[in-house]
Amino acid sequence: MRARRVLLATGADDVEPALPELPDAVRRGLVRYCPICDGYEARGKRIAVIGHGDRGLGEAVFVAHPTPAT
């Protein structure tokens, strides 16, 4: 098999917070897990980021100031 480019996807694990009715909120589109995949739907809207420690802070900074694609 030959290819010009290879995409390596390592995957990610979502850590769901213990919030009441979370599965329903995800189904209704009120809670999103991925700022890359779902961020466009929140453009121009007020959002909240739930996180823990440095990782949560990193996610909040990314959502507030995303790096433009090159």
Buried (B, 14 or more C-beta within 10 A) or exposed (E): EEEEEEEEEEEEEEEEEEEEEEEEEBEEEEBBEEBEEEBEEEEEEEEEBEBEEEEEEEBBEBBEEEEEEE
